[in-house]
Amino acid sequence: MKPVIICLFSFLCCLSAYSQEAVTVPKTVTPPVIDGILDDPAWQYAVKFTDFTAYMPTFNVPGSFPTTAMLTYDEENLYIAFDCRDPEPEKIKATISARDQIKSEDWVCINMDPFFDRQSMVDLYVNPLGIQADGRSSGSGEDAGADYVYYSLGKIDSQGYKVEIQVPFNSLRYRKKDPVMMGFILERRVQRLSEHSTWPALSTEQGINFRLQTYPFKFTGIRQQTLVELIPAVTYTHQKIHREGSLVTDMNNPSLSLTGKVGLTSQLMLDMAINPDFSQVESDAGQIDENQRYDLYFPEKRPFFQEGKENFDIAGISKWSYFQHVFHTRHVVNPLAAIKLSGKLNDNNRGALLYALDDPYKGSDSAAYRPSYIIGRYRYTIKGDSYIGAIATFKEATGEYNRVAGLDGRYRINPSTAIEFNLLGSSDQRTPEGGTLNDWLGTLLFTKDNSKLSASLELQHIGTNFTSESGFLMRSGMNKALGMFTYNFYQSEGFFRRFSPNTFLFLNHDLPSLLWEIDFGAGFGIAGERSTQIDFFVNPCNEVYRGASFKTHNAQIEFRSQVVKNLHVATEYRFGYQTRYVENPYTGYGNRGALGLIYQPITKFQSELNLTYNDFYKLQAGGKDFSYLIIRSKNTFQVNPKLFFRAIVEYNSFERDVTLDLLASFTYIPGTVVHIGYGSLYRQVEWNGHEYQPGSDYLEFRRGFFFKASYLWRR
């Protein structure tokens, strides 16, 4: 029966498949020098592409300025050059900034599918000065935390700018064949016009789904190498905390660690870590944590978890889903050891296996609680990005466990339409004496996306006792139906180029109370030059909490724009009813808002200011329950592309805290780094001889020093 189903699935998927004649990339004997000057003989014989077509803010029109991309390669490296013409080069936006900080500028991007299997992509960005940003895209979006080793340099001149890029093949995962087929989309962004253009042109039927539209490039004679990487690291952490009226040492921890990577094949990687340092160089930005129904979400920033992270994503997860991840790596706090196997076994079989022994209370007597995580993932590719898969997660500790397992899949009906599903079961035991709670989750998701229309229909059941200790689950005990619809109108002239009315409807049936939630919204979006975006919606709705229904009608407006070349502004404001999430909940009203400013007076300095605000007023009595303001200032001076100094100051009015973080950071390439940091937390309290109480002055409550040095050895 199983072979029949797979054959039928393959046949259906083939209906939407299409063939393309591959571009044969010429091989060079003398590689170009990466200096941002296109005078090397290799570029004369490289394959060239000039017909760049815009997809944003308008779709399927020629790019405003001429762009030429060139590709060549040798046995070990891929070489790409861009010649980007601009009649007003003084208006090109480019800064000497830290890695991954250039997305708001002019840039070029190599969108690459090394396996050419339509499942995921490597995204390598370079700005006009050669500064890099990178990421990895899959069906769940782009993960900007991925880091790849590649080399680049760019120069601005009187005609525009030129960029040269060198990508070592051993930085990529690709099929071990000859010739090697890879998929490419070459992209350019002109910041002041909000214009994105590509070669090849994106299809109006498929919209901006890059994964399905990469063009095949053929490479012969690539040297097949066994990748071996070792990263020894030394870290030192010293922390003090205020106890009983004085600062005392809380942690004094020198540490050695070793992480390694072995390419079992060019497409299957084994990662290992012993006593790894999984600390973050930059602390998480403060979030408002008062009156939150769900846990706050913090993205993953630690290098070990980046490669292959998309393998643990499952189908049927939209940004509106109450279940975002089967495996959320931030749950693994301080691993003593970890091992991960990820990649492809052959053309159609992809998998990942991870084991980590966690010590979440590192630095204390925590031997009694050291949970282990085992995550297994398998995907069978049918055709294009259609697949069926299985996943299992195990969190095991003495006397307790949480286990989740199930199936998922995606079927591509046509280039713009897909159906996704997931079906998971969970088993949870919290104490040795307690019983086991079993339940299930299931989702069916229909999506249609092209240049004009974006629509989705989602049906989901989350059982009352469904739990996922390894994942990120916001809510259980509900049945949900969701419909969303957005339509894009384009115009070729004027400041605003795209107008997008939209609407959505949620119907949620709360299973414990049997009450219904109705969440309806209607609004519009406008996109224009200078990265300008304006969104507005009204949202009559209610929610169910602790067995009661509360109205939560609201309205929201958002605005963001590169107002002038050196100033970007983003702001949002929401006003409406809110629910007070306490033991005896009630309805109130309040304001929520945010403001973000990015100021770049010179190419080497950037100052960011972010304000976040929320308040809550009782509906009947009219008194204020709380107001919460976070102000965060982040200032970075980039000495050169590898060295920067940064200072962060954050004020939290609710906690009455002020945090100061100072950092000096040198990154030669990802993996070879030196970081030195210092931080202090000041709290508006005083010691009265017995306890800490609110005070008039700020007391230095915590102090910390951090040092890390690591070196990437690669063969």
N, C-alpha and C positions, 0 to 999 in steps of 0.2 A: 504493500500500500504506500509506504513512504517513497519509493522510487517513482511511483506514478504521480504522487503529489508534486515532487520536485520537478519532474519532467513537464507537468502541466504548468507549474509556476514559471519555469524557464521559457516555455513557449509563449505565455502571456507577456512576460517581460520583453521578449524579443520583438514583439509587435511595436514597441516604442524605441527600439534600438536603431541607430543610424551609423553608417560607416563614414570615415573621413580618410583621405589620402594623407599619409604622414609627411611632415616636413623632414627632409634629410639634412641634418646639421653638419656643415663642413668641419673637418678636423684640422687643427692647426699644429704645425711643427714648432713654431716659435710663439709661445704664449704672450699676450699683451702685458705690459707693465701697468699695474693698477695705480694710476696717478691722476685720473680725471681728465686726461688729455687724449683725444682719439686720434693719435698719430701713428699707432702701431700698424705694421703690415697685416696683422691678423684680422683687423677690422675691414680691410679692403676685400677680403675673401669670405667674410662672415655672411650668413643669411640675414637679410634685412626685411623689416616690416614697417610700413609707413601709414597704412590706412587705419588710423585710430578713430574709433566711433564712440561718441558720448552715450552714456546711459543715465547720467545724473548731472543736472536736475531735469533735463529733457532726455528723451530716449530716441536712439537711432538717428542721430544727426552727426555730421562730421565734427571732430574735435576742433576747438576754436583756434589752436595753435599747432603748427607742424610738429610731429613727433616721429623719430626714427629709432627703432630698437634693433640691435644686432646681437647675434649669438654665434659662438664658436666653442670649441672644447679641445682638451687633450685627454690623455689616459686617466688623469687624476682630478681634473677640475673642469667646471663649466664656467664660461666667461660670457657676461652680458654687458652691453653698453646701451645707454640711452642718450640721444641727442635731442634735447627738448628746447625748441625755439620759443621765444617770448618777446613780443615787440616792446614790452616795458619791463626789462629785467630788474629795474630798481623796485618793482612791486612784488617780486618773488619773495615768498615768505619762507625763510629757512634760518634755523638757529643751530649753534653748536651746543647741543644738549645731551643729557644722559640717554642711554639706550632706551628704546620703547617710549620716548616722549615726543615723537614727531608727528603723530597722527593728525594734528590740527594744522599742519604746514603743507607746502607743496611737497610732493614726493612721487617716486615711481615705485612700482611693486611687481615682483615676479610671483604670480600665483601658480604654484606648481603641484601637480599630482604625480609624484615619482612612481607610484605603482600603475598609474593610469587605469584605476579601477572605479573611479567616480565616488569613492567612499570618503576620502579626506584630502586635504590640501595643505601644503606648506606655503606660508605667505612671508616673503622677504621684502621689506620696505627699505628705501634709502631716500634721504632728502637731498636737496641740491648741494649740500656741503659734505655728503658722504656719511651722515649719521644714520644709524640703523634702528629698525624696529622689526619685530618678527612675531609670528603667531602660527597657529595651526587651526584649520577650519574643518568642521565636520557637519553632520546634519543638525547639530545643536548650536551652531554658531562658531565664532572665532574665539579661540583661547589665546589671549595675548601673553600668557605666562610662559609659553614655550620658547626655548632659546636654542639657536643654531649658530654654529661657527661658520662665518663667511667674512669676506673682506671687501671693502668698498671705499671709494673716494669720489668726490664730486667737486666741480668748480663752476661758479657763476661767471659769465662773461657778457660781452655786449650783445650777443645774439640770444641769450637765454642761459641754459646750463647743460652740463654734460656730466654723466655718471658712469663709472666703470665698477663692475662687480665680479668677484671671484667666489664661486661656491665649490668647495671640495666635495667630491662625490661621496666621500665617507661621512659627510654630515647628513646624508640623505639615506632613506631606506627605499630600495627599489628591487625589482625582480632580477634574479640572477640568470640573465639570458644574454644572448648576443644575436641581433642587436637589442638594445634596451629601449623600450618605448616609455616616454613620459608625457604627461599632458601639461599644457601651458596656457595661461592667459596673462598677457602683458598689459600693465595698467599705468595710467598717469593721472595725477590729481593736480588741478589748478585751483589753489585755495581761494583766491579772491573771486573766482567765478562759480565756486561750488561745483566745479565740473570734474567728473570722473569719466575717462575714456579708456577703451580697451582695444587690443588686437588679440584675437578676432572680435568682431562686433558681437555683442550679446543679442540673442534672439528675443524678439518681442513676445513670443509664445512662452519662453522659459523665464523671462524676467531676469533677475539678478542672481539666479541659482548658478554660481560659478562652477560648482563641482560637475554639473552635467554638461558644461560647455567648453571644457578645456580641449585644446587642439593637440593632436598627437605629434610629437617630435621624436625622431629616430637617431640613436647614437650607437655607433659600432666601435668595438675595440676599447671599451672602458675596462681598466684594470680592476679585476675583482680582488678586493682586499678584505682581509679579516680585521675588522675594527676592534682595537683594544684601547680602552681609556681607563686611566687611574687618576683619581683626584684625592691625594692626601691633603688633610686640612688640620690646622691647629686653631683652637678657639680659646678665649679666656673671658670669663664673665665674673664680674664682681658687683654685688648688689648690697645696698643697705636699706633698712626700713626703720621707721620710727616705732619704738616699743617702749612703753612706760616712761615717756618723756625724753628719750634720746635716740639718736641714730645708731643702730647696731648692725653688724654684718649679718646678712641673711643668706648670702651665697658667695662662695669664693671657689670658682670651678674652672680650672684649666682642663682642656680636653683635646685628645687626638682622635681623628676619625679617618676612615678610608671608604670612598665609594668607587665603584668600578663598573665598567660596561664592556661586554664582550659581544661582538657580532658573530653569533653562531652561523648565520648566513647574512647576506646583504639585506635581508628583509626580516630577520628574527634576532631580537636583542635580549641579552641577559644583563640585568642591572643588579648590583649587590651593594650593600652598605653595612658597615660595622661601626657602631656607636656614631651614627651620622649626626652632623650638626644640622638640624632642620629649623634653626631660628631664622627669623626674618630680619633683613637689614633695615627695613622701614616698618614701623609699627602700623597697625591698622588704624585708619582714620576713625575718630569717634563717631558713634551713631547714637541717636536718641533711643534710649532703652526703657523709658517710662511709658506705661500704658501700651505695651506691645502684646498683641495676641499670639504672635508666632516668634520663634527664635530668630535672632538677627543672623543674617547670612554674611559670611566673610569669605572672599575668594581665596583660592590656593595660590601661594606665591613661592613655595619651596621647590627648589630645582629637582629633587629626586622624583617627585610625583608628576613632573611635567610631561616627560616623554611617554607617549602611549596613553595619556589620561583619557583621550576621547574614546579609547577602546571600551571603557567602562560606562559610557553613555548608552542609553537604550532608546528605542523608538517610542513614539507616543507621548513624549514630554514636550509640552509647549511652555512658553513663558508664563502662562496663566495657570499652570498645573500646581496643585497643592503638594505634589511629589516631584522634586526637581532632580534628585540624584539617588541611584541605588547605592552608590559608593561615593561619599563625600570625604575626600582625603583629609580635610581639616579635623576629622574625628581622631585621627592618629596623631597624638600630641608629641610624644618624645620616644621614638622607636629606639630600642636597644640594638636591634638588627632588622634588616629588611632585605627581601629579594623579590625581583620582579622579572617575569618573562613576558615579552610582548612582541607582536608582529604578525607576519604571515607565514603559514606553513607551506602554502602553494598559492596558485592564482585565486582560488575561491575560498580558502579556509584561513580565517584570521582569528587570533585568540590572545588572551592575556591571563596571567596568573600572578597573584601578589600574595606575599606573606609578610606580616610585620608583627613584632612583639613590642607592645607599647608599655611605656612607663609614664603614665600621665601625671603622676605627682613626683616627678624627678626632683631629687634634692631632699626628699623626706623619706621616712620609713615606709616605703610603698610596696615592698615585696609581696604583701598580701593581695594586692590588686594590680596585676599586670595582664591585661587582656591581650589576646592574640587575634589578628585579623587575617582571614583567608578569603581572597576574592578570586573567583574564576569566571572567565568570559569566553564565549565562542560565537563566531559569526560565519555563516555560509553565504557567500555572495552568489546570487542567482544571475543577475545581469544588471549592469549599470550600478545604481545605488540601491537596488532592490536586494533584500537579504532576509534570512531568518536567523535567529540567534537564541542563545540561552545564557543565563547569568546566575551565579550563586554567590552569596555573601555569608560569611560566618564570623561572628564576634563571640569568642569563647573566653570565659574567666571562671575562676573557682566557684562552683555552685550556681552559675548562671550562664545563659547564652541567648543570642538572638541570631536567627537564621532566616534568610530570604532567598528564594529561588524561583525561577520562572522563565518564560519565553517572551520574545519580542520579534518584530519584523516590520519591514517596509515593502510595499508594492507600488512601483511607479506605473500608473495607468497610462499616462502620456507625459511629454516633457514638462508640463506645468501642473500636473495633478498626481497626488499620491495618497495612499491609505497607509496608516501606521497603527500598530497595536502593541500592547504589552499585557501580560497576564502573570501575576506574581503571587506567591503564597508566603506567609511569614509564620514562624514559630518562635515563641518568646517565653523564657523562664527567668524570673528575676531573683529567686532565692532557691536554695536546695529543697526547702520544705514546700515551696509554692507549686501550684499547678502550672501547666503549660497553656498559653493562649495562642490559638491558631486563627488565622483569618486570611483574606485575600484582597488583592487590588487588580483592577482591570481597566484598560483604556482603549478606546477606538477613536482615532483622529483622522479626519479627512482634511486635506489642504489643497488649495489651488492658488498658484502664484504666477503671474506674468507681469508684463510691463504696466498694465492698466489695472488689473484686478488682483486683490489679495483677499482670500476668503478661507474660513476654516469652520469645521464642525467637530466638536469634541464631546464624547460620552465617556463618563468615568464613574467607577464604583470604588470606594475605599472603605473596607470593612471597619467596624468600630474597634476591633482588637488588632487590626493590622499595625505592625510596628517595624521600624527599620533603624536599628541602632547604628548601622554603618552608613546609612544614607541621610538624605535631608527631606524629612516629611514634616509639613507644616500642619496638616489637619487630617483627621481620620473620621470615620463614621458618617459617610455622606454619599449620595448619588448626585452627579453633576451633568448637566447638559449646557453646552456653550456654543454660541454661534457668533462669528465675527465677519465683518464685511468692510473693505476699503476699496475705493475706486479713485484712480489717478487721472486728472486732467492736466495736459501739458500745453504750454505755449512757448514759441520759439524766441520771443522778444520780451523785454521788460525786466525789471528787477526780480519779480517773483515769477518762477517758471513752472511750478507744480502746485495744484490745488487738490486736496485729498479729503473728501467727506468720508466719514466712517461711522459705524455703529456696532454695538455688541449687545448680547443678551445672555446672562447667566441664569440658569434655574438650578438651585441647589436644594436637595431634600436632606435635611439633617436627620440621620437615622435614630439617634437616642431620643430626640424630642418629637420626631415625625412632623416638625414644622418646615415650612418652605421659605427659602430666600429668593428674592427676585432682584437682580442687579442689571439694570438697563443703562446704557450710555450712548450718547450721540454727540458728534463733534466734527471738527475739521482740522486739517493741517495745511500749512502753506510753506513751501520751500523756495528759497531764492539765492541770490548771489551772496558772497561773503559768509558762506556756511550758515545762512540765516534759516531758522526753522521756527514757526509759530504753531502751537497746538492749543486747541480749546475744546473742552467737552463738559457737558452737564450729565449728572449721574444720579437719577432717582433710584434708591435701592434700600434694602434692609438686610440685616444679618441676624443669625441665630447664635446666641452665646448663653451657656449654662441653662438651656431649656427655655429661653425666652427670646422674643423677637424685638429688635431695636431698629428704628429708622436711622439710616446713615446717608441721606441725600447730600450731595455735594456738587461743587463745580470747581474746575481747575483750568488754569492757563499756564503755558510754558513758552519761554522765549530763549533762544540762543543765537549768537551771531558774532562773527569776527568784525567788530564795529569799525576798527581801523587796523592797520597792519600789525601793531604791537599790543592790541587789547582785544581779548575775547570775553564775552559776557554770556552767562547762562543763568536763568532764574526760573522759578516756578512758584505758584501760589495756589493753595486750595483752601476753600472755606465751606463748612457744612457741619452736619450733625456727626457726632462721634459717640462711640460706646466706651464707657469706663469699665475696663477689664479688672474688676475686683470681685470679691466673694459674692457681694450683692450688687450686680452690675446695674447701671442706669445710663440714660441718654443725656448727652450734653452737646455742646457745640464748640467750635474752635477754629483756629487758623494753623495751617501748616505751610511752611515756605522754605525756600533755599535760594541762595545767591552764590554764584561762583565767578570770580574774576581771575583771568590770567594775563599778566602784564609782562612784556618782554621789551624793555627799553633798548637793550643791546643784544647782539647775537649770543653772548655768553652768560646772560643773567635772565632768570625767570622768577617771578614772584606770583604765587597763587594765594588767593584769599577765598575761603569758603565759609558761609554762614548757613546754619540749619536751625530752624525754629519750629516749635510746636507748643500750643497752649490748649487748655481745656476749661470750659465754663459749665457749671451746672445749669440745666435747662430751666428749672423752676426757681430755685433760690437766686440764681444769677451770679453766685460767687465763683471766683477762680479756684479750680483745684490745683493747677500747676502751670508754670511756664518753663520752657526748656530751650536754652540757647547754647549752641556750640559754634565757636569761632576758631577757625584753623588757618594759620598762615604758614606757608611752605615756601622757602626762599632758597634757590639753587644757583651757585656760581660754577659754571663749567669751564675749568681752566683749559682743557683740551678735550678731544673726544673720549679720552680714557679716564680723566681725573676730574672729580667735582667735589665741592663742599656744600653742605646743605644744613639749614637750620629750620626746625619746625616748632612753632609755638601754638598750643591749643588751649582754649579756655572753655570750661564746661560750667555753665551757671547753675545747673541743677545739683551737680556733685560739689560745686564750689572748688573746682580744681583748676590748676594751670600746669600744663605739661611742657617741658622743654626737651627737645631732642636735637643733638648735634652729630653730624656724620661727615667723615672724610672717606671717600671711596675711590679706589683705583681698579678698573676692570680692563685687563689687557685683551682677553677674549673671555667668553662665558666659561667659567671654571677656574680661570687664573685671575684671582682677585685679592685685594687687601681692603678691609673695612675697619675703621676705628670709630667708635661711637660713644657718646656720653648722653645720659638722660637724667632729668630730675622731675619729680612730681611735687607740686606745692599745693597744699590743702588748707582751706580757711578754717582751721581748728586750733585748739590749744589744750595742753595737758594740765588738768587741775589737781594732779597728785593721785587721782584714782582712775580717771577715764578721760578720753578725748571728747571735747565738747565744742560746739561752734564758737569761733573766735573772730576777732576783728582783723587780725594779721594773717598772712599766709606763712605756713610752716612747711619747710622742706620735709616731706613725708617719705619720699623714696629717692634713691640715687643709684645710678648704675653706670658701669663702664663695660664696653664690649670691644673685643678685638677678634678679627678672623683673617686668616691668610690661607689660601689654597692654591694649588697648582694643577693644571690639566696636562697630563702626559698622554699623548695619543700616538698610536701606531697604525 
